[in-house]
Amino acid sequence: MDFHKITEAKEYILNQCDEVPSIGLILGSGLGSLADEIENVNYIPYQDIPHFPESTVKGHKGRLAIGKLESKTVMAMQGRFHYYEGYDLKEVTFPVRVMQNMGIDKLIVTNAAGGIDLNFSVGGLMLITDHINFFGANPLRGKNDDRLGTRFPDMTYAYDPELREVAKQAANELDIGLYEGVYLGVPGPSYETPAEIKMARTIGASAVGMSTVPEVIAANHGNMNVLGISCITNMAAGIQDKRLTHKEVEEVTTRVRGEFQSLVRKVLASM
């Protein structure tokens, strides 16, 4: 990854900010409305930022929102970049590298996911405890830049245990049910087959989605502490007797928006 490009993007963003953000937020499909609650916000369209990709997915506004949320200065991505859009994983993780270069050391990453665990219900929230990388690729592939991280980063605590405890406490105080489980990251854009979901359950996956894993790998490489939350927007293929659609994803995230936003805000207040 070109360190010069990371620096140029960082400097452009900082020139638009009144304060340097300390916490990063990546808001997945249908969950970007949390950024609309940020106070004293500065919006920066992705297309204005040097070297930033552009989000092409419906439901992703494609901009940064920087300002105050629960007295913390945050930088929220309203929409992310996906492997299935045609970007390589270095492009997908470019914003994480910019956050790292800005000094952000805590990242909350969210997504819409299909439920694999048969005990899950549509509309529930899942705290990600670990992940399985089924992208068939890794954003760290290629020559390592020691300014970004070590050649062989440890992934034992990819999702920070302390932040997970903060999230569980927040959910308990808000009386929000919070599943815990393993997120399976796949390249997409086709949804999985029933046979693939059966395999995923066999190897220990609780939910499946088309994002998050590359960003979390890059964040851990950059010594960032990560908290991951999935919104279970549907039960995966073969579990429910109907076809899967992105419209269902949008409808469910709209329905659970209030609960999701309350949880993230409570977590931020405790960080």
PASEBA-1860 file (N, C-alpha, C; in nm, 3 decimals):
! residues 271
1> MDFHKITE> 0.085/-0.120/0.000/0.000/0.000/0.000/0.088/0.125/0.000 ~ 0.052/0.222/-0.081/0.132/0.343/-0.099/0.114/0.435/0.022 ~ 0.220/0.447/0.103/0.214/0.528/0.224/0.192/0.676/0.190 ~ 0.246/0.719/0.077/0.229/0.858/0.034/0.081/0.890/0.010 ~ 0.007/0.796/-0.050/-0.136/0.818/-0.074/-0.213/0.824/0.057 ~ -0.175/0.739/0.151/-0.239/0.741/0.283/-0.220/0.877/0.348 ~ -0.099/0.928/0.341/-0.066/1.057/0.402/-0.142/1.171/0.336 ~ -0.153/1.167/0.204/-0.226/1.273/0.133/-0.374/1.274/0.173
9> AKEYILNQ> -0.434/1.155/0.182/-0.574/1.148/0.222/-0.591/1.197/0.365 ~ -0.501/1.156/0.453/-0.507/1.201/0.593/-0.500/1.352/0.602 ~ -0.406/1.411/0.534/-0.387/1.556/0.543/-0.509/1.631/0.489 ~ -0.569/1.580/0.383/-0.689/1.644/0.330/-0.801/1.641/0.433 ~ -0.822/1.525/0.494/-0.930/1.511/0.593/-0.905/1.601/0.714 ~ -0.784/1.602/0.764/-0.753/1.682/0.882/-0.772/1.831/0.856 ~ -0.751/1.872/0.732/-0.771/2.013/0.697/-0.918/2.052/0.700 ~ -1.007/1.951/0.699/-1.151/1.979/0.705/-1.205/1.969/0.848
17> CDEVPSIG> -1.120/1.928/0.943/-1.165/1.899/1.079/-1.129/2.011/1.177 ~ -1.215/2.031/1.276/-1.183/2.121/1.387/-1.101/2.049/1.493 ~ -1.126/1.918/1.510/-1.053/1.836/1.606/-1.013/1.705/1.541 ~ -0.905/1.646/1.590/-0.859/1.519/1.537/-0.942/1.406/1.598 ~ -1.005/1.321/1.516/-1.086/1.211/1.570/-1.000/1.111/1.648 ~ -1.061/1.050/1.749/-0.991/0.949/1.827/-1.052/0.810/1.811 ~ -1.175/0.804/1.756/-1.244/0.677/1.738/-1.300/0.671/1.596 ~ -1.282/0.556/1.532/-1.336/0.536/1.398/-1.461/0.450/1.401
25> LILGSGLG> -1.554/0.479/1.311/-1.678/0.401/1.297/-1.694/0.364/1.150 ~ -1.715/0.237/1.123/-1.751/0.193/0.988/-1.893/0.142/0.995 ~ -1.985/0.213/0.928/-2.128/0.185/0.939/-2.175/0.110/0.816 ~ -2.227/-0.011/0.838/-2.265/-0.099/0.729/-2.399/-0.068/0.668 ~ -2.444/-0.158/0.581/-2.569/-0.140/0.505/-2.686/-0.106/0.596 ~ -2.750/0.009/0.568/-2.868/0.050/0.642/-2.841/0.105/0.780 ~ -2.714/0.110/0.823/-2.681/0.152/0.959/-2.614/0.290/0.963 ~ -2.602/0.353/0.849/-2.530/0.479/0.841/-2.599/0.597/0.907
33> SLADEIEN> -2.726/0.581/0.944/-2.799/0.694/1.002/-2.744/0.736/1.138 ~ -2.666/0.651/1.202/-2.604/0.690/1.328/-2.519/0.815/1.310 ~ -2.457/0.827/1.194/-2.371/0.942/1.167/-2.451/1.072/1.163 ~ -2.580/1.063/1.136/-2.664/1.183/1.132/-2.686/1.241/1.271 ~ -2.649/1.166/1.376/-2.663/1.216/1.513/-2.537/1.285/1.563 ~ -2.432/1.285/1.483/-2.307/1.348/1.523/-2.325/1.500/1.530 ~ -2.274/1.559/1.636/-2.287/1.704/1.658/-2.167/1.778/1.597 ~ -2.192/1.903/1.558/-2.087/1.987/1.495/-2.017/1.910/1.384
41> VNYIPYQD> -2.099/1.847/1.301/-2.046/1.751/1.205/-1.992/1.819/1.079 ~ -1.885/1.763/1.029/-1.832/1.798/0.897/-1.849/1.675/0.808 ~ -1.920/1.690/0.696/-1.935/1.581/0.600/-1.833/1.597/0.487 ~ -1.766/1.489/0.454/-1.668/1.492/0.346/-1.702/1.380/0.248 ~ -1.751/1.411/0.128/-1.780/1.307/0.030/-1.652/1.230/-0.007 ~ -1.667/1.101/-0.023/-1.550/1.020/-0.057/-1.480/1.069/-0.184 ~ -1.560/1.115/-0.280/-1.500/1.155/-0.408/-1.409/1.277/-0.394 ~ -1.422/1.351/-0.282/-1.337/1.469/-0.262/-1.203/1.434/-0.197
49> IPHFPEST> -1.192/1.314/-0.142/-1.072/1.276/-0.068/-0.972/1.211/-0.162 ~ -0.850/1.260/-0.167/-0.749/1.200/-0.256/-0.736/1.049/-0.233 ~ -0.744/0.975/-0.344/-0.717/0.830/-0.347/-0.825/0.744/-0.281 ~ -0.933/0.805/-0.231/-1.040/0.726/-0.172/-1.121/0.658/-0.282 ~ -1.160/0.533/-0.262/-1.257/0.471/-0.355/-1.394/0.537/-0.337 ~ -1.490/0.496/-0.418/-1.627/0.546/-0.406/-1.720/0.428/-0.381 ~ -1.815/0.446/-0.289/-1.911/0.340/-0.257/-2.019/0.337/-0.364 ~ -2.050/0.215/-0.412/-2.148/0.202/-0.520/-2.274/0.128/-0.476
57> VKGHKGRL> -2.285/0.096/-0.346/-2.395/0.012/-0.298/-2.510/0.098/-0.247 ~ -2.632/0.061/-0.287/-2.751/0.131/-0.239/-2.758/0.121/-0.086 ~ -2.788/0.233/-0.021/-2.793/0.235/0.125/-2.664/0.285/0.187 ~ -2.563/0.311/0.104/-2.435/0.365/0.152/-2.421/0.507/0.097 ~ -2.420/0.608/0.185/-2.418/0.747/0.140/-2.286/0.788/0.078 ~ -2.179/0.721/0.116/-2.051/0.750/0.054/-1.986/0.879/0.101 ~ -1.977/0.895/0.233/-1.911/1.014/0.287/-1.862/0.987/0.429 ~ -1.766/1.068/0.472/-1.721/1.069/0.610/-1.804/1.170/0.688
65> AIGKLESK> -1.829/1.139/0.813/-1.894/1.233/0.905/-1.804/1.246/1.027 ~ -1.754/1.366/1.051/-1.657/1.388/1.159/-1.713/1.492/1.255 ~ -1.714/1.458/1.384/-1.765/1.550/1.484/-1.777/1.481/1.619 ~ -1.868/1.531/1.703/-1.881/1.482/1.840/-2.001/1.387/1.854 ~ -1.977/1.275/1.920/-2.083/1.182/1.954/-2.051/1.127/2.093 ~ -2.142/1.149/2.187/-2.119/1.112/2.327/-1.987/1.172/2.380 ~ -1.963/1.297/2.346/-1.845/1.373/2.389/-1.713/1.320/2.334 ~ -1.720/1.226/2.239/-1.600/1.174/2.175/-1.592/1.230/2.033
73> TVMAMQGR> -1.472/1.261/1.989/-1.455/1.304/1.850/-1.439/1.179/1.764 ~ -1.534/1.160/1.673/-1.538/1.038/1.594/-1.528/1.070/1.445 ~ -1.482/0.970/1.372/-1.485/0.977/1.225/-1.564/0.856/1.178 ~ -1.683/0.880/1.123/-1.771/0.772/1.082/-1.776/0.761/0.931 ~ -1.766/0.639/0.882/-1.784/0.612/0.740/-1.930/0.575/0.716 ~ -1.999/0.658/0.641/-2.136/0.625/0.600/-2.127/0.550/0.467 ~ -2.105/0.422/0.480/-2.082/0.338/0.362/-1.937/0.296/0.355 ~ -1.917/0.171/0.316/-1.783/0.115/0.305/-1.759/0.067/0.163
81> FHYYEGYD> -1.643/0.008/0.142/-1.607/-0.046/0.012/-1.597/-0.197/0.022 ~ -1.642/-0.265/-0.082/-1.649/-0.410/-0.080/-1.564/-0.471/-0.191 ~ -1.517/-0.589/-0.163/-1.441/-0.668/-0.261/-1.526/-0.692/-0.385 ~ -1.658/-0.718/-0.366/-1.744/-0.751/-0.479/-1.769/-0.633/-0.572 ~ -1.739/-0.512/-0.526/-1.754/-0.396/-0.613/-1.642/-0.387/-0.717 ~ -1.542/-0.472/-0.703/-1.431/-0.472/-0.796/-1.303/-0.415/-0.738 ~ -1.308/-0.368/-0.614/-1.190/-0.316/-0.548/-1.105/-0.431/-0.496 ~ -0.973/-0.413/-0.496/-0.890/-0.513/-0.430/-0.889/-0.483/-0.280
89> LKEVTFPV> -0.835/-0.574/-0.201/-0.848/-0.561/-0.056/-0.765/-0.447/0.000 ~ -0.662/-0.403/-0.071/-0.587/-0.286/-0.026/-0.672/-0.160/-0.042 ~ -0.752/-0.156/-0.148/-0.844/-0.042/-0.166/-0.957/-0.048/-0.063 ~ -1.009/-0.168/-0.038/-1.115/-0.185/0.061/-1.072/-0.134/0.198 ~ -0.946/-0.159/0.232/-0.895/-0.124/0.366/-0.823/0.011/0.370 ~ -0.822/0.083/0.260/-0.752/0.212/0.256/-0.803/0.308/0.364 ~ -0.935/0.321/0.387/-0.981/0.412/0.492/-0.929/0.374/0.631 ~ -0.916/0.245/0.658/-0.863/0.201/0.787/-0.719/0.249/0.802
97> RVMQNMGI> -0.643/0.241/0.695/-0.504/0.288/0.700/-0.496/0.438/0.723 ~ -0.591/0.511/0.665/-0.595/0.656/0.687/-0.628/0.684/0.833 ~ -0.725/0.613/0.888/-0.758/0.630/1.030/-0.636/0.602/1.117 ~ -0.568/0.493/1.088/-0.448/0.456/1.164/-0.345/0.568/1.159 ~ -0.325/0.623/1.040/-0.225/0.728/1.020/-0.265/0.859/1.089 ~ -0.395/0.875/1.116/-0.445/0.992/1.188/-0.428/0.978/1.339 ~ -0.394/0.857/1.383/-0.378/0.833/1.526/-0.498/0.768/1.592 ~ -0.600/0.732/1.512/-0.715/0.662/1.567/-0.672/0.521/1.609
105> DKLIVTNA> -0.700/0.485/1.733/-0.657/0.352/1.781/-0.773/0.264/1.825 ~ -0.896/0.313/1.808/-1.014/0.232/1.839/-1.109/0.239/1.720 ~ -1.160/0.122/1.680/-1.247/0.114/1.563/-1.370/0.030/1.596 ~ -1.488/0.088/1.571/-1.613/0.013/1.581/-1.660/-0.015/1.439 ~ -1.670/-0.142/1.406/-1.707/-0.182/1.270/-1.840/-0.257/1.276 ~ -1.935/-0.217/1.191/-2.068/-0.277/1.192/-2.103/-0.330/1.054 ~ -2.199/-0.420/1.051/-2.241/-0.476/0.923/-2.381/-0.535/0.933 ~ -2.439/-0.560/0.818/-2.561/-0.640/0.808/-2.517/-0.782/0.774
113> AGGIDLNF> -2.574/-0.881/0.841/-2.530/-1.019/0.822/-2.647/-1.115/0.819 ~ -2.624/-1.229/0.756/-2.723/-1.336/0.756/-2.699/-1.429/0.873 ~ -2.804/-1.464/0.944/-2.791/-1.552/1.059/-2.771/-1.698/1.018 ~ -2.672/-1.762/1.076/-2.646/-1.904/1.054/-2.686/-1.984/1.178 ~ -2.657/-1.928/1.295/-2.696/-1.992/1.421/-2.848/-2.001/1.428 ~ -2.899/-2.122/1.447/-3.043/-2.142/1.446/-3.115/-2.080/1.565 ~ -3.038/-2.038/1.665/-3.097/-1.970/1.781/-3.115/-1.820/1.758 ~ -3.063/-1.769/1.647/-3.073/-1.626/1.618/-3.211/-1.594/1.562
121> SVGGLMLI> -3.250/-1.467/1.579/-3.374/-1.416/1.520/-3.342/-1.295/1.434 ~ -3.420/-1.277/1.329/-3.402/-1.160/1.241/-3.427/-1.033/1.322 ~ -3.337/-0.937/1.307/-3.347/-0.811/1.380/-3.260/-0.807/1.504 ~ -3.199/-0.920/1.539/-3.111/-0.924/1.655/-2.974/-0.865/1.625 ~ -2.902/-0.829/1.729/-2.766/-0.777/1.716/-2.668/-0.882/1.768 ~ -2.557/-0.900/1.697/-2.456/-0.998/1.736/-2.322/-0.930/1.760 ~ -2.267/-0.953/1.878/-2.132/-0.909/1.910/-2.035/-1.008/1.845 ~ -1.947/-0.958/1.761/-1.853/-1.047/1.692/-1.738/-1.082/1.787
129> TDHINFFG> -1.721/-1.212/1.809/-1.614/-1.259/1.897/-1.490/-1.301/1.819 ~ -1.511/-1.336/1.692/-1.401/-1.385/1.607/-1.453/-1.389/1.464 ~ -1.364/-1.416/1.370/-1.411/-1.428/1.232/-1.339/-1.540/1.159 ~ -1.397/-1.578/1.047/-1.337/-1.675/0.954/-1.325/-1.605/0.819 ~ -1.205/-1.605/0.764/-1.180/-1.535/0.637/-1.198/-1.631/0.520 ~ -1.310/-1.614/0.448/-1.336/-1.695/0.328/-1.324/-1.611/0.201 ~ -1.255/-1.497/0.210/-1.238/-1.414/0.091/-1.142/-1.476/-0.011 ~ -1.060/-1.570/0.036/-0.960/-1.627/-0.054/-0.847/-1.529/-0.080
137> ANPLRGKN> -0.838/-1.426/0.003/-0.736/-1.322/-0.014/-0.714/-1.255/0.122 ~ -0.608/-1.176/0.130/-0.573/-1.107/0.254/-0.520/-0.969/0.219 ~ -0.567/-0.863/0.288/-0.521/-0.728/0.255/-0.373/-0.705/0.283 ~ -0.309/-0.795/0.357/-0.167/-0.779/0.391/-0.077/-0.848/0.290 ~ -0.135/-0.912/0.191/-0.055/-0.981/0.090/0.033/-0.881/0.015 ~ 0.158/-0.919/-0.009/0.252/-0.832/-0.079/0.359/-0.781/0.016 ~ 0.439/-0.691/-0.033/0.549/-0.637/0.048/0.493/-0.564/0.171 ~ 0.550/-0.593/0.288/0.505/-0.528/0.411/0.571/-0.392/0.430
145> DDRLGTRF> 0.492/-0.295/0.473/0.544/-0.163/0.509/0.549/-0.157/0.661 ~ 0.668/-0.157/0.717/0.683/-0.160/0.862/0.623/-0.038/0.931 ~ 0.599/0.069/0.856/0.535/0.187/0.914/0.387/0.160/0.944 ~ 0.331/0.059/0.880/0.190/0.025/0.900/0.172/-0.088/1.000 ~ 0.271/-0.177/1.011/0.259/-0.288/1.104/0.361/-0.397/1.076 ~ 0.363/-0.495/1.164/0.459/-0.604/1.153/0.422/-0.700/1.040 ~ 0.520/-0.773/0.990/0.498/-0.865/0.879/0.393/-0.972/0.911 ~ 0.398/-1.027/1.034/0.310/-1.137/1.071/0.229/-1.099/1.196
153> PDMTYAYD> 0.121/-1.024/1.180/0.044/-0.980/1.296/-0.037/-1.093/1.360 ~ -0.044/-1.091/1.491/-0.124/-1.188/1.566/-0.272/-1.150/1.556 ~ -0.358/-1.251/1.540/-0.503/-1.228/1.528/-0.581/-1.297/1.640 ~ -0.511/-1.333/1.748/-0.578/-1.402/1.858/-0.692/-1.318/1.916 ~ -0.667/-1.188/1.930/-0.768/-1.098/1.986/-0.807/-0.994/1.881 ~ -0.847/-1.044/1.765/-0.886/-0.954/1.655/-0.997/-0.860/1.698 ~ -1.087/-0.910/1.784/-1.196/-0.829/1.838/-1.167/-0.812/1.987 ~ -1.132/-0.691/2.025/-1.075/-0.662/2.155/-1.164/-0.710/2.271
161> PELREVAK> -1.111/-0.796/2.360/-1.191/-0.847/2.471/-1.246/-0.738/2.563 ~ -1.167/-0.635/2.590/-1.214/-0.528/2.679/-1.330/-0.451/2.616 ~ -1.321/-0.422/2.488/-1.431/-0.352/2.421/-1.555/-0.440/2.414 ~ -1.536/-0.569/2.399/-1.651/-0.659/2.399/-1.722/-0.657/2.534 ~ -1.646/-0.650/2.641/-1.707/-0.641/2.775/-1.782/-0.510/2.791 ~ -1.728/-0.403/2.738/-1.797/-0.273/2.741/-1.931/-0.284/2.669 ~ -1.930/-0.350/2.552/-2.053/-0.364/2.474/-2.156/-0.450/2.547 ~ -2.111/-0.557/2.610/-2.205/-0.644/2.683/-2.267/-0.571/2.801
169> QAANELDI> -2.185/-0.491/2.869/-2.237/-0.413/2.982/-2.338/-0.309/2.933 ~ -2.305/-0.244/2.822/-2.396/-0.144/2.765/-2.529/-0.207/2.726 ~ -2.522/-0.324/2.661/-2.645/-0.392/2.620/-2.728/-0.432/2.742 ~ -2.660/-0.475/2.846/-2.730/-0.514/2.969/-2.802/-0.395/3.032 ~ -2.734/-0.280/3.037/-2.793/-0.161/3.097/-2.911/-0.109/3.015 ~ -2.906/-0.131/2.884/-3.013/-0.085/2.796/-3.122/-0.191/2.777 ~ -3.100/-0.307/2.836/-3.194/-0.419/2.821/-3.210/-0.458/2.675 ~ -3.097/-0.462/2.605/-3.094/-0.504/2.465/-3.033/-0.643/2.458
177> GLYEGVYL> -3.104/-0.735/2.395/-3.049/-0.869/2.376/-2.931/-0.863/2.280 ~ -2.822/-0.928/2.314/-2.702/-0.923/2.231/-2.646/-1.065/2.215 ~ -2.661/-1.117/2.093/-2.599/-1.245/2.064/-2.447/-1.230/2.062 ~ -2.377/-1.341/2.069/-2.232/-1.343/2.048/-2.201/-1.453/1.949 ~ -2.106/-1.428/1.859/-2.075/-1.532/1.763/-1.962/-1.497/1.668 ~ -1.936/-1.593/1.580/-1.827/-1.585/1.482/-1.883/-1.540/1.348 ~ -1.819/-1.440/1.290/-1.861/-1.384/1.161/-1.780/-1.448/1.049 ~ -1.849/-1.498/0.949/-1.783/-1.555/0.831/-1.784/-1.451/0.720
185> GVPGPSYE> -1.667/-1.411/0.674/-1.657/-1.313/0.567/-1.640/-1.380/0.432 ~ -1.729/-1.348/0.336/-1.726/-1.407/0.203/-1.719/-1.295/0.098 ~ -1.670/-1.326/-0.023/-1.650/-1.220/-0.122/-1.778/-1.165/-0.184 ~ -1.886/-1.248/-0.196/-2.007/-1.200/-0.261/-1.984/-1.178/-0.410 ~ -2.079/-1.111/-0.480/-2.202/-1.052/-0.427/-2.321/-1.148/-0.422 ~ -2.306/-1.268/-0.477/-2.418/-1.363/-0.466/-2.432/-1.409/-0.322 ~ -2.555/-1.429/-0.279/-2.577/-1.488/-0.148/-2.532/-1.635/-0.152 ~ -2.512/-1.692/-0.035/-2.460/-1.827/-0.026/-2.569/-1.929/-0.061
193> TPAEIKMA> -2.527/-2.047/-0.100/-2.622/-2.155/-0.122/-2.653/-2.223/0.010 ~ -2.765/-2.295/0.019/-2.794/-2.370/0.141/-2.681/-2.466/0.181 ~ -2.616/-2.528/0.082/-2.506/-2.619/0.113/-2.388/-2.544/0.174 ~ -2.361/-2.424/0.124/-2.251/-2.344/0.180/-2.282/-2.301/0.323 ~ -2.408/-2.270/0.349/-2.446/-2.231/0.486/-2.434/-2.351/0.580 ~ -2.472/-2.467/0.533/-2.457/-2.587/0.615/-2.311/-2.610/0.649 ~ -2.223/-2.592/0.550/-2.080/-2.605/0.574/-2.031/-2.501/0.674 ~ -2.079/-2.376/0.657/-2.036/-2.267/0.746/-2.073/-2.297/0.890
201> RTIGASAV> -2.193/-2.351/0.912/-2.234/-2.385/1.048/-2.144/-2.496/1.104 ~ -2.108/-2.590/1.020/-2.023/-2.702/1.062/-1.886/-2.655/1.109 ~ -1.832/-2.550/1.043/-1.699/-2.502/1.081/-1.703/-2.394/1.189 ~ -1.823/-2.363/1.240/-1.830/-2.275/1.356/-1.877/-2.134/1.333 ~ -1.928/-2.104/1.214/-1.976/-1.968/1.187/-2.116/-1.947/1.242 ~ -2.139/-1.826/1.295/-2.270/-1.789/1.351/-2.348/-1.698/1.258 ~ -2.276/-1.621/1.176/-2.338/-1.526/1.083/-2.245/-1.508/0.965 ~ -2.300/-1.461/0.853/-2.221/-1.447/0.732/-2.247/-1.312/0.666
209> GMSTVPEV> -2.142/-1.255/0.609/-2.155/-1.127/0.539/-2.041/-1.105/0.443 ~ -2.047/-0.993/0.370/-1.954/-0.968/0.260/-1.858/-0.852/0.290 ~ -1.828/-0.831/0.416/-1.741/-0.719/0.453/-1.664/-0.751/0.579 ~ -1.614/-0.647/0.644/-1.563/-0.648/0.782/-1.429/-0.718/0.801 ~ -1.417/-0.843/0.754/-1.295/-0.920/0.778/-1.170/-0.849/0.726 ~ -1.166/-0.801/0.602/-1.045/-0.732/0.556/-1.012/-0.609/0.641 ~ -1.115/-0.532/0.677/-1.092/-0.410/0.756/-1.036/-0.444/0.894 ~ -1.087/-0.552/0.953/-1.041/-0.591/1.086/-0.898/-0.644/1.080
217> IAANHGNM> -0.863/-0.715/0.976/-0.725/-0.761/0.959/-0.631/-0.641/0.950 ~ -0.667/-0.544/0.867/-0.583/-0.425/0.851/-0.573/-0.346/0.982 ~ -0.685/-0.335/1.053/-0.686/-0.261/1.179/-0.596/-0.328/1.283 ~ -0.600/-0.459/1.291/-0.513/-0.531/1.384/-0.366/-0.518/1.343 ~ -0.341/-0.520/1.216/-0.205/-0.498/1.166/-0.153/-0.362/1.211 ~ -0.245/-0.265/1.219/-0.209/-0.130/1.260/-0.226/-0.104/1.409 ~ -0.238/-0.212/1.489/-0.248/-0.200/1.636/-0.369/-0.120/1.682 ~ -0.480/-0.133/1.610/-0.605/-0.070/1.651/-0.689/-0.172/1.728
225> NVLGISCI> -0.761/-0.125/1.829/-0.852/-0.212/1.905/-0.988/-0.208/1.838 ~ -1.043/-0.325/1.810/-1.164/-0.335/1.727/-1.282/-0.392/1.805 ~ -1.398/-0.331/1.785/-1.526/-0.384/1.831/-1.611/-0.407/1.708 ~ -1.671/-0.527/1.696/-1.754/-0.558/1.581/-1.896/-0.594/1.622 ~ -1.993/-0.537/1.552/-2.135/-0.565/1.579/-2.205/-0.593/1.446 ~ -2.276/-0.705/1.440/-2.356/-0.740/1.323/-2.504/-0.722/1.353 ~ -2.578/-0.674/1.255/-2.723/-0.674/1.261/-2.771/-0.793/1.179 ~ -2.842/-0.886/1.242/-2.891/-1.004/1.171/-3.015/-0.964/1.091
233> TNMAAGIQ> -2.997/-0.943/0.962/-3.104/-0.888/0.878/-3.188/-0.996/0.812 ~ -3.141/-1.119/0.813/-3.216/-1.230/0.755/-3.152/-1.360/0.805 ~ -3.224/-1.468/0.797/-3.163/-1.597/0.821/-3.107/-1.645/0.688 ~ -2.991/-1.706/0.692/-2.918/-1.739/0.570/-2.990/-1.846/0.487 ~ -2.942/-1.865/0.366/-3.006/-1.953/0.269/-3.029/-2.093/0.324 ~ -3.148/-2.146/0.298/-3.180/-2.281/0.341/-3.243/-2.288/0.479 ~ -3.235/-2.179/0.556/-3.293/-2.178/0.690/-3.436/-2.128/0.684 ~ -3.458/-2.024/0.605/-3.594/-1.973/0.586/-3.641/-2.010/0.446
241> DKRLTHKE> -3.768/-2.037/0.432/-3.823/-2.086/0.306/-3.863/-1.970/0.215 ~ -3.765/-1.887/0.180/-3.790/-1.778/0.086/-3.658/-1.730/0.029 ~ -3.667/-1.656/-0.078/-3.548/-1.602/-0.142/-3.494/-1.483/-0.065 ~ -3.363/-1.460/-0.077/-3.299/-1.349/-0.007/-3.290/-1.228/-0.099 ~ -3.314/-1.109/-0.042/-3.305/-0.985/-0.120/-3.239/-0.876/-0.037 ~ -3.175/-0.781/-0.106/-3.114/-0.667/-0.037/-3.221/-0.576/0.022 ~ -3.342/-0.578/-0.039/-3.452/-0.498/0.014/-3.485/-0.541/0.156 ~ -3.480/-0.671/0.183/-3.507/-0.720/0.318/-3.401/-0.667/0.416
249> VEEVTTRV> -3.276/-0.664/0.371/-3.167/-0.610/0.455/-3.198/-0.467/0.496 ~ -3.238/-0.385/0.399/-3.268/-0.244/0.426/-3.387/-0.229/0.519 ~ -3.489/-0.311/0.499/-3.609/-0.302/0.583/-3.580/-0.337/0.728 ~ -3.501/-0.441/0.750/-3.472/-0.484/0.886/-3.382/-0.383/0.957 ~ -3.280/-0.332/0.888/-3.192/-0.235/0.953/-3.268/-0.108/0.989 ~ -3.365/-0.071/0.907/-3.449/0.044/0.940/-3.529/0.017/1.067 ~ -3.578/-0.105/1.081/-3.661/-0.141/1.196/-3.581/-0.142/1.327 ~ -3.455/-0.185/1.321/-3.375/-0.198/1.445/-3.282/-0.079/1.466
257> RGEFQSLV> -3.297/0.022/1.383/-3.204/0.136/1.386/-3.192/0.198/1.525 ~ -3.304/0.218/1.591/-3.302/0.283/1.722/-3.224/0.204/1.825 ~ -3.245/0.074/1.829/-3.175/-0.012/1.924/-3.026/-0.016/1.895 ~ -2.991/-0.027/1.768/-2.850/-0.028/1.728/-2.781/0.103/1.767 ~ -2.845/0.215/1.737/-2.784/0.345/1.767/-2.768/0.365/1.918 ~ -2.867/0.322/1.994/-2.858/0.334/2.140/-2.739/0.255/2.194 ~ -2.720/0.135/2.141/-2.610/0.051/2.187/-2.475/0.113/2.155 ~ -2.457/0.157/2.032/-2.327/0.215/1.993/-2.299/0.343/2.072
265> RKVLASM> -2.401/0.425/2.092/-2.383/0.548/2.168/-2.343/0.516/2.312 ~ -2.407/0.416/2.371/-2.373/0.376/2.508/-2.230/0.325/2.517 ~ -2.189/0.249/2.416/-2.051/0.200/2.411/-1.954/0.318/2.402 ~ -1.983/0.411/2.313/-1.896/0.529/2.297/-1.884/0.606/2.427 ~ -1.993/0.620/2.500/-1.992/0.695/2.625/-1.902/0.630/2.728 ~ -1.881/0.499/2.714/-1.800/0.425/2.812/-1.655/0.406/2.768 ~ -1.622/0.451/2.648/-1.486/0.431/2.595/-1.391/0.542/2.641
END
